[in-house]
């Protein structure tokens, strides 16, 4: 049995820290505030929480069950649970998806390291909004600077994964996740003391359902689904390291709670500042890198808050990046019998090389396009809009329709030692509700719903 020789999480807190860290990433701190700002604030938040519990939870629990049952990597999971079938192709798809996501995730993560350095050197002091915009554009279009930061971030990620589950992933996520919470709580408290911050808090917590549109609802569904890292092999792989006596339902709910709480705290930290300084809450992805540095200038001890914020972003990026890298590394170790240090080096350098094209697509490769998109845009579009929804749908089909329900119940109930009263409802959601909702995400991002 693989469970006898494989590394595993040593403590329940370590498992939850690692799993929550895989979910908590740039999507929570970078993306959620501008998604909420663009889609009605409080109304978006309520719909987002609803979909996280109604759709994200069932799919997450299914991935946890499959991974722990098999005690294998994403590829090996389907060879174990569906031998002599084509389901192993889904395992390959998961490994490809995780690797591609990390290739462009490393690009944005490299930006966070640059902004930590800029904050430490007080480079934003006395800079106008136009100057800050120039700083950002000059950096991302530089012929090698952004690649160096991306490479540095990837090497740090690879070093943690190389150390293994207990000595690497678990050890460092147990440090980074509490620090992440301390920093984001401090930033949230600081933001609430700003003059005019009340408008931002009212925007986030007092819903105006009249402003909620069909696109906003689908955006909330998409944010809930993608934020939890489902459909890309991460949860399958991490779950294979969860001890058999741990409660998967409890772990799932704790991960969802942590992930949602970080997103809300990010909204508290950012949106009051946005309203306090009369910034458009619909500023979009540029809110963090173009708008907030100007806000920090105006705060008491603004440099300190800027440093803390971009360290926070880096921690969030790193906890997600190590979970993404573990997917191909676990495959190389278990299926190709490559020792973990070498497997980590191979995966790290291969993904960094691929990611360099995404990073350079803002500079020297700016004019090179695939299907009318830059390398970064094409990679992001393929992963976020196609591979992840397909992965989520396939998880629902496999766990809801193909897998023997006795196996699913056995994992969720710890071989019957836990009472699972909602199991029939859970299977119904997994079979019918969740895949339909994820399909709507896929059709929406592909623009097909707009044509109906």
C-alpha positions as a printed NumPy array, in Angstrom:
array([[  0.   ,   0.   ,   0.   ],
       [  1.191,   3.49 ,  -0.835],
       [ -0.035,   4.78 ,   2.498],
       [  2.712,   2.858,   4.263],
       [  5.577,   4.598,   2.495],
       [  4.186,   8.006,   1.606],
       [  4.771,  11.178,   3.545],
       [  1.645,  12.681,   5.164],
       [  0.504,  15.641,   7.223],
       [  1.638,  15.216,  10.823],
       [ -1.067,  17.294,  12.527],
       [ -4.65 ,  18.32 ,  11.844],
       [ -3.663,  21.993,  12.092],
       [ -0.889,  21.403,   9.568],
       [ -3.323,  19.741,   7.153],
       [ -5.846,  22.564,   7.474],
       [ -3.107,  25.209,   7.145],
       [ -1.813,  23.593,   3.954],
       [ -5.271,  23.02 ,   2.465],
       [ -6.457,  26.5  ,   3.389],
       [ -3.211,  27.896,   2.029],
       [ -3.855,  26.211,  -1.308],
       [ -7.239,  27.957,  -1.471],
       [ -6.145,  31.307,  -0.025],
       [ -4.209,  33.065,  -2.737],
       [ -4.136,  36.085,  -4.987],
       [ -7.745,  35.302,  -5.904],
       [ -8.847,  36.247,  -2.379],
       [ -6.718,  39.336,  -1.793],
       [ -6.127,  40.604,  -5.325],
       [ -9.271,  39.509,  -7.161],
       [-12.124,  39.401,  -4.62 ],
       [-12.089,  43.129,  -3.703],
       [-12.316,  44.287,  -7.307],
       [-14.886,  41.598,  -8.171],
       [-17.022,  42.792,  -5.24 ],
       [-16.414,  46.387,  -6.292],
       [-17.529,  45.648,  -9.844],
       [-20.588,  43.564,  -8.954],
       [-22.577,  45.348,  -6.269],
       [-20.586,  44.865,  -3.056],
       [-22.769,  43.347,  -0.331],
       [-25.154,  41.586,  -2.702],
       [-22.189,  39.981,  -4.472],
       [-20.745,  38.893,  -1.102],
       [-23.96 ,  37.125,  -0.045],
       [-24.281,  35.275,  -3.357],
       [-20.571,  34.393,  -3.224],
       [-20.904,  32.858,   0.262],
       [-24.027,  30.947,  -0.801],
       [-22.314,  29.404,  -3.831],
       [-19.183,  28.625,  -1.819],
       [-21.257,  26.472,   0.542],
       [-23.797,  25.118,  -1.956],
       [-21.435,  24.301,  -4.838],
       [-17.839,  24.674,  -3.659],
       [-18.266,  22.506,  -0.561],
       [-19.712,  19.424,  -2.332],
       [-17.044,  19.449,  -5.046],
       [-14.236,  20.035,  -2.522],
       [-15.49 ,  17.166,  -0.348],
       [-15.6  ,  14.907,  -3.408],
       [-11.976,  15.696,  -4.275],
       [-10.913,  15.118,  -0.68 ],
       [-12.685,  11.753,  -0.657],
       [-11.105,  10.595,  -3.921],
       [ -7.603,  11.678,  -2.953],
       [ -7.618,  10.166,   0.53 ],
       [ -9.208,   6.937,  -0.683],
       [ -6.562,   6.376,  -3.334],
       [ -3.551,   7.61 ,  -1.308],
       [ -2.09 ,   8.568,  -4.693],
       [ -1.287,  11.596,  -6.81 ],
       [ -3.798,  13.103,  -9.265],
       [ -2.865,  10.611, -12.004],
       [ -2.634,   7.619,  -9.683],
       [ -5.98 ,   8.41 ,  -8.078],
       [ -7.886,   7.452, -11.204],
       [ -5.675,   4.463, -11.954],
       [ -6.53 ,   3.188,  -8.468],
       [-10.248,   4.022,  -8.386],
       [-11.002,   3.389, -12.065],
       [ -8.463,   0.8  , -13.298],
       [ -8.409,  -0.158, -16.975],
       [-10.53 ,   2.864, -17.951],
       [ -9.799,   6.176, -19.67 ],
       [-10.301,   8.14 , -16.45 ],
       [ -6.515,   8.353, -16.059],
       [ -6.699,  11.019, -18.794],
       [ -8.436,  13.27 , -16.278],
       [ -5.443,  12.806, -13.998],
       [ -3.152,  13.937, -16.809],
       [ -5.442,  16.908, -17.451],
       [ -5.175,  17.895, -13.767],
       [ -1.377,  17.807, -13.861],
       [ -1.316,  19.916, -17.043],
       [ -3.813,  22.394, -15.58 ],
       [ -1.862,  22.832, -12.323],
       [  1.407,  23.319, -14.224],
       [ -0.069,  25.848, -16.656],
       [ -1.775,  27.785, -13.862],
       [  1.494,  27.99 , -11.933],
       [  3.302,  29.177, -15.068],
       [  1.267,  32.402, -15.176],
       [  0.628,  32.534, -11.415],
       [  4.382,  32.826, -10.991],
       [  4.34 ,  35.927, -13.185],
       [  1.934,  37.849, -10.943],
       [  3.634,  36.436,  -7.829],
       [  6.914,  37.878,  -9.074],
       [  5.204,  41.275,  -9.236],
       [  4.373,  40.984,  -5.522],
       [  8.063,  40.472,  -4.692],
       [  8.991,  43.553,  -6.74 ],
       [  6.397,  45.56 ,  -4.838],
       [  7.75 ,  44.344,  -1.506],
       [ 11.144,  45.677,  -2.614],
       [  9.667,  48.957,  -3.879],
       [  7.843,  49.401,  -0.567],
       [ 10.972,  48.655,   1.452],
       [ 12.924,  51.238,  -0.574],
       [ 10.035,  53.741,  -0.241],
       [  9.921,  54.107,  -4.013],
       [  6.294,  55.3  ,  -3.999],
       [  6.973,  58.338,  -1.809],
       [  5.714,  61.592,  -3.369],
       [  4.792,  59.783,  -6.594],
       [  1.671,  60.827,  -8.486],
       [ -0.87 ,  58.294,  -9.733],
       [  0.613,  58.686, -13.222],
       [  4.118,  58.063, -11.838],
       [  2.963,  54.879, -10.097],
       [  1.335,  53.717, -13.309],
       [  4.627,  54.336, -15.11 ],
       [  6.56 ,  52.403, -12.446],
       [  4.279,  49.392, -12.914],
       [  4.304,  49.425, -16.713],
       [  8.057,  49.973, -16.877],
       [  8.629,  47.024, -14.568],
       [  6.368,  44.463, -16.276],
       [  7.731,  45.41 , -19.733],
       [ 11.393,  45.221, -18.648],
       [ 13.348,  42.701, -20.759],
       [ 14.554,  40.645, -17.776],
       [ 13.665,  42.24 , -14.406],
       [ 10.205,  40.681, -14.113],
       [ 11.632,  37.297, -15.177],
       [ 14.232,  37.475, -12.401],
       [ 11.534,  38.076,  -9.781],
       [  9.394,  35.297, -11.262],
       [ 12.384,  32.939, -11.168],
       [ 13.188,  33.894,  -7.579],
       [  9.613,  33.229,  -6.522],
       [  9.592,  29.848,  -8.286],
       [ 12.903,  28.806,  -6.708],
       [ 11.497,  29.64 ,  -3.268],
       [  8.403,  27.584,  -4.084],
       [ 10.52 ,  24.689,  -5.327],
       [ 12.72 ,  24.726,  -2.223],
       [  9.682,  24.314,   0.059],
       [  8.194,  21.488,  -2.012],
       [ 11.601,  19.786,  -2.24 ],
       [ 11.676,  19.457,   1.561],
       [  8.608,  17.203,   1.515],
       [  5.14 ,  17.257,   3.07 ],
       [  5.931,  17.495,   6.799],
       [  9.309,  19.258,   6.64 ],
       [  8.394,  21.523,   3.742],
       [  4.765,  22.203,   2.889],
       [  3.271,  21.629,   6.359],
       [  6.082,  23.38 ,   8.256],
       [  6.013,  26.567,   6.197],
       [  2.246,  26.882,   5.743],
       [  1.886,  26.57 ,   9.544],
       [  4.075,  29.675,   9.763],
       [  2.739,  31.652,   6.808],
       [ -0.996,  31.211,   7.384],
       [ -1.052,  32.67 ,  10.945],
       [  1.224,  35.522,   9.796],
       [ -1.095,  36.136,   6.862],
       [ -4.043,  36.474,   9.248],
       [ -2.169,  38.801,  11.598],
       [ -1.191,  41.101,   8.731],
       [ -4.599,  41.2  ,   7.061],
       [ -6.381,  41.832,  10.388],
       [ -3.986,  44.69 ,  11.132],
       [ -4.602,  46.15 ,   7.672],
       [ -8.374,  45.793,   8.112],
       [ -8.32 ,  47.63 ,  11.454],
       [ -6.18 ,  50.378,   9.963],
       [ -8.531,  50.775,   6.979],
       [-11.552,  51.113,   9.276],
       [ -9.964,  54.106,  11.03 ],
       [ -9.821,  56.147,   7.8  ],
       [-12.117,  59.103,   7.319],
       [-14.933,  58.006,   5.02 ],
       [-14.249,  54.298,   5.562],
       [-17.863,  53.778,   6.616],
       [-18.983,  54.077,   2.991],
       [-16.688,  51.218,   2.05 ],
       [-17.979,  49.021,   4.865],
       [-21.594,  49.808,   3.964],
       [-20.827,  48.988,   0.338],
       [-19.411,  45.597,   1.361],
       [-21.901,  44.582,   4.052],
       [-25.192,  46.313,   3.199],
       [-26.47 ,  44.59 ,   0.064],
       [-28.381,  46.393,  -2.655],
       [-29.966,  43.524,  -4.518],
       [-31.294,  45.927,  -7.145],
       [-27.711,  46.231,  -8.392],
       [-27.316,  42.463,  -8.734],
       [-27.393,  41.313, -12.361],
       [-27.237,  37.895, -14.001],
       [-23.576,  38.557, -14.825],
       [-22.914,  39.452, -11.171],
       [-24.458,  36.17 , -10.006],
       [-22.348,  34.183, -12.453],
       [-19.26 ,  36.154, -11.397],
       [-19.961,  35.25 ,  -7.759],
       [-20.373,  31.602,  -8.755],
       [-17.108,  31.692, -10.67 ],
       [-15.247,  33.419,  -7.828],
       [-16.55 ,  30.85 ,  -5.315],
       [-15.564,  27.93 ,  -7.526],
       [-12.097,  29.108,  -8.536],
       [-11.189,  30.453,  -5.094],
       [-11.333,  26.993,  -3.537],
       [ -8.774,  25.437,  -5.924],
       [-11.163,  22.724,  -7.095],
       [-10.773,  20.966, -10.42 ],
       [ -6.986,  21.281, -10.797],
       [ -5.636,  18.259,  -8.928],
       [ -4.461,  20.183,  -5.845],
       [ -7.122,  18.893,  -3.485],
       [ -6.8  ,  15.35 ,  -4.831],
       [ -3.063,  15.405,  -4.167],
       [ -3.181,  17.136,  -0.77 ],
       [ -6.049,  14.915,   0.417],
       [ -3.896,  11.84 ,  -0.203],
       [ -1.696,  13.077,   2.668],
       [ -4.621,  13.441,   5.128],
       [ -4.675,  10.721,   7.842],
       [ -7.556,   8.254,   7.615],
       [ -9.043,   9.209,  10.973],
       [ -9.451,  12.924,  10.18 ],
       [-12.973,  14.219,   9.526],
       [-13.132,  15.31 ,   5.873],
       [-16.395,  17.222,   6.359],
       [-14.904,  19.196,   9.231],
       [-11.691,  19.893,   7.31 ],
       [-13.671,  21.021,   4.242],
       [-15.763,  23.447,   6.277],
       [-12.678,  24.834,   8.044],
       [-10.915,  25.388,   4.723],
       [-13.989,  27.105,   3.27 ],
       [-14.381,  29.262,   6.374],
       [-10.722,  30.315,   6.249],
       [-10.824,  31.015,   2.528],
       [-14.011,  33.087,   2.788],
       [-12.81 ,  34.947,   5.874],
       [ -9.596,  36.019,   4.119],
       [-11.609,  37.275,   1.135],
       [-13.896,  39.293,   3.428],
       [-10.945,  40.687,   5.395],
       [ -9.304,  41.66 ,   2.101],
       [-12.491,  43.519,   1.222],
       [-12.425,  45.266,   4.617],
       [ -8.753,  46.167,   4.161],
       [ -9.15 ,  47.563,   0.655],
       [-12.679,  48.881,   0.013],
       [-12.83 ,  51.409,   2.924],
       [ -9.548,  52.875,   1.639],
       [-10.986,  52.971,  -1.873],
       [-14.016,  54.981,  -0.724],
       [-11.99 ,  57.108,   1.661],
       [ -9.83 ,  58.34 ,  -1.206],
       [-12.68 ,  58.589,  -3.763],
       [-11.339,  55.781,  -5.928],
       [-13.672,  53.941,  -8.279],
       [-14.389,  50.527,  -6.64 ],
       [-14.65 ,  49.152, -10.179],
       [-10.977,  49.938, -10.832],
       [-10.462,  46.274, -11.707],
       [ -7.254,  44.212, -11.514],
       [ -5.109,  47.353, -11.339],
       [ -6.604,  48.193,  -7.93 ],
       [ -3.757,  46.508,  -6.026],
       [ -0.706,  47.447,  -8.09 ],
       [ -1.779,  50.837,  -9.437],
       [ -4.194,  52.318,  -6.899],
       [ -3.223,  51.091,  -3.435],
       [  0.391,  52.364,  -3.483],
       [ -1.048,  55.859,  -3.818],
       [ -3.432,  55.177,  -0.932],
       [ -0.614,  53.965,   1.318],
       [  1.239,  57.256,   0.736],
       [ -1.602,  59.105,   2.407],
       [ -1.768,  56.899,   5.5  ],
       [  0.132,  57.492,   8.739],
       [  3.172,  55.162,   8.603],
       [  2.099,  54.424,   5.038],
       [  5.375,  52.753,   4.089],
       [  4.933,  50.197,   6.873],
       [  1.407,  49.38 ,   5.709],
       [  2.584,  49.071,   2.11 ],
       [  5.352,  46.664,   3.139],
       [  2.92 ,  44.583,   5.207],
       [  0.331,  44.49 ,   2.43 ],
       [  2.703,  43.264,  -0.264],
       [  4.271,  40.738,   2.116],
       [  0.701,  39.544,   2.699],
       [  0.215,  39.171,  -1.047],
       [  3.484,  37.242,  -1.309],
       [  2.503,  34.827,   1.476],
       [ -0.887,  34.244,  -0.155],
       [  0.773,  33.625,  -3.517],
       [  3.365,  31.279,  -2.021],
       [  0.91 ,  29.052,  -0.134],
       [ -1.037,  28.529,  -3.355],
       [  2.067,  28.104,  -5.528],
       [  3.487,  25.263,  -3.435],
       [  0.176,  23.396,  -3.697],
       [  0.208,  23.81 ,  -7.485],
       [  3.808,  22.617,  -7.76 ],
       [  3.124,  19.588,  -5.57 ],
       [  0.722,  18.211,  -8.215],
       [  3.366,  17.506, -10.923],
       [  6.055,  16.719,  -8.309],
       [  3.89 ,  14.022,  -6.662],
       [  3.277,  12.535, -10.118],
       [  6.999,  12.407, -10.93 ],
       [  7.866,  10.905,  -7.532],
       [  5.174,   8.217,  -7.473],
       [  4.65 ,   7.326, -11.122],
       [  8.107,   7.959, -12.587],
       [ 10.001,   6.94 ,  -9.425],
       [ 12.106,  10.114,  -9.419],
       [ 13.461,  11.204,  -6.045],
       [ 11.669,  14.244,  -4.637],
       [ 14.64 ,  16.663,  -4.803],
       [ 15.224,  15.926,  -8.494],
       [ 11.472,  15.846,  -9.26 ],
       [ 11.087,  19.26 ,  -7.604],
       [ 13.954,  20.688,  -9.666],
       [ 12.576,  19.273, -12.92 ],
       [  9.058,  20.589, -12.31 ],
       [ 10.268,  23.971, -11.017],
       [ 12.581,  24.68 , -13.948],
       [ 10.13 ,  23.381, -16.568],
       [  7.28 ,  25.53 , -15.24 ],
       [  9.575,  28.54 , -14.757],
       [ 10.76 ,  28.242, -18.357],
       [  7.182,  28.042, -19.605],
       [  6.193,  30.886, -17.304],
       [  8.935,  33.124, -18.678],
       [  6.956,  33.385, -21.91 ],
       [  3.964,  34.631, -19.898],
       [  6.146,  37.147, -18.057],
       [  7.833,  38.384, -21.243],
       [  4.45 ,  38.765, -22.956],
       [  4.191,  42.159, -21.238],
       [  7.535,  43.231, -22.727],
       [  9.741,  41.732, -25.464],
       [  7.053,  39.219, -26.542],
       [  4.228,  41.747, -26.392],
       [  3.555,  41.531, -30.125],
       [  3.512,  37.704, -30.191],
       [ -0.062,  36.442, -30.051],
       [ -1.894,  33.13 , -29.879],
       [ -5.482,  33.285, -31.157],
       [ -5.348,  37.056, -30.798],
       [ -4.086,  36.924, -27.193],
       [ -0.684,  37.335, -25.559],
       [  0.975,  34.262, -24.003],
       [ -0.211,  35.353, -20.546],
       [ -3.774,  36.032, -21.693],
       [ -3.977,  32.773, -23.645],
       [ -2.651,  30.708, -20.725],
       [ -4.973,  32.431, -18.246],
       [ -7.957,  32.017, -20.565],
       [ -7.261,  28.329, -21.239],
       [ -6.858,  27.461, -17.552],
       [ -9.45 ,  29.682, -15.869],
       [-12.145,  29.519, -18.52 ],
       [-11.8  ,  26.004, -19.915],
       [ -9.616,  23.537, -17.982],
       [-10.858,  24.354, -14.474],
       [-14.601,  24.218, -15.253],
       [-14.064,  20.992, -17.193],
       [-12.095,  19.611, -14.246],
       [-14.888,  20.525, -11.838],
       [-17.54 ,  18.918, -14.033],
       [-15.478,  15.728, -14.394],
       [-15.018,  15.513, -10.612],
       [-18.806,  15.713, -10.209],
       [-19.384,  13.048, -12.868],
       [-16.75 ,  10.679, -11.485],
       [-17.71 ,  11.005,  -7.803],
       [-21.449,  11.402,  -8.407],
       [-22.041,   8.848, -11.157],
       [-19.079,   6.519, -11.71 ],
       [-17.69 ,   5.846,  -8.227],
       [-19.423,   3.299,  -6.014],
       [-21.394,   5.34 ,  -3.477],
       [-20.287,   2.979,  -0.708],
       [-16.709,   4.158,  -1.284],
       [-17.75 ,   7.802,  -1.175],
       [-19.783,   7.267,   1.986],
       [-16.966,   5.299,   3.597],
       [-14.492,   8.156,   3.152],
       [-16.874,  10.906,   4.247],
       [-18.072,   8.936,   7.287],
       [-14.661,   7.472,   8.225],
       [-15.874,   3.919,   7.6  ],
       [-19.214,   4.598,   9.253],
       [-17.87 ,   6.041,  12.501],
       [-19.399,   9.437,  11.711],
       [-23.112,  10.032,  11.119],
       [-23.636,  11.663,   7.708],
       [-27.339,  12.513,   7.59 ],
       [-27.068,  14.648,   4.459],
       [-25.445,  12.013,   2.23 ],
       [-28.406,  11.528,  -0.15 ],
       [-28.796,  15.285,  -0.581],
       [-25.041,  15.554,  -1.064],
       [-25.046,  12.964,  -3.871],
       [-28.021,  14.707,  -5.506],
       [-26.158,  18.035,  -5.536],
       [-23.002,  16.347,  -6.81 ],
       [-24.886,  14.628,  -9.619],
       [-27.244,  17.341, -10.792],
       [-26.829,  20.802,  -9.234],
       [-23.062,  21.288,  -9.075],
       [-22.202,  20.171, -12.636],
       [-24.992,  22.316, -14.097],
       [-23.788,  25.38 , -12.183],
       [-20.178,  24.795, -13.248],
       [-21.368,  24.332, -16.836],
       [-23.033,  27.749, -16.595],
       [-19.658,  29.217, -15.559],
       [-18.057,  27.603, -18.604],
       [-20.776,  28.824, -20.989],
       [-20.688,  32.31 , -19.488],
       [-16.923,  32.808, -19.754],
       [-17.001,  31.45 , -23.309],
       [-19.668,  34.04 , -24.144],
       [-22.192,  31.405, -25.209],
       [-24.861,  32.489, -22.687],
       [-24.834,  35.996, -24.114],
       [-25.845,  34.61 , -27.483],
       [-28.793,  32.665, -26.107]])
